[in-house]
Amino acid sequence: MKKSTRNVARLSFGMLSVVLSACAAKSVSIKTLLDDPRRYNGKSVEVRGETTQSTGVLGYAEYQIDDGTGKLTVVTQHNGAPRKGAQVKVRGKFRSVGIVGSKGASVLEETKRVD
């Protein structure tokens, strides 16, 4: 293989790696999200935890997960709600929706649930 062809191949592989890593959801603790909501607002993240509350109807759902560092509300239009006590790994867009009283209100808009 010619030297220039190898350099192009290396550069292409390097660029592909950067693009794929930028698209991947970043796995973070709920505490980290809630401690710095502005940093993660609108970003794709992944969280894991136990379902502590769940409500759903006709495919729409809202449920809360606890990862041991905090609790976060998850909303979905795709999968319905997991049962209470279920261990879930969820990917989605983190949304910091403002302040309610003295607490920040944040949700995760589920894009994928990984079982």
Secondary structure as GFF3:
##gff-version 3
##sequence-region A 1 115
A	DSSP	alpha_helix	3	23	.	.	.	ID=ss1
A	DSSP	beta_strand	26	27	.	.	.	ID=ss2
A	DSSP	alpha_helix	30	35	.	.	.	ID=ss3
A	DSSP	alpha_helix	37	40	.	.	.	ID=ss4
A	DSSP	beta_strand	44	57	.	.	.	ID=ss5
A	DSSP	beta_strand	60	66	.	.	.	ID=ss6
A	DSSP	beta_strand	71	76	.	.	.	ID=ss7
A	DSSP	beta_strand	87	100	.	.	.	ID=ss8
A	DSSP	beta_strand	103	114	.	.	.	ID=ss9
###
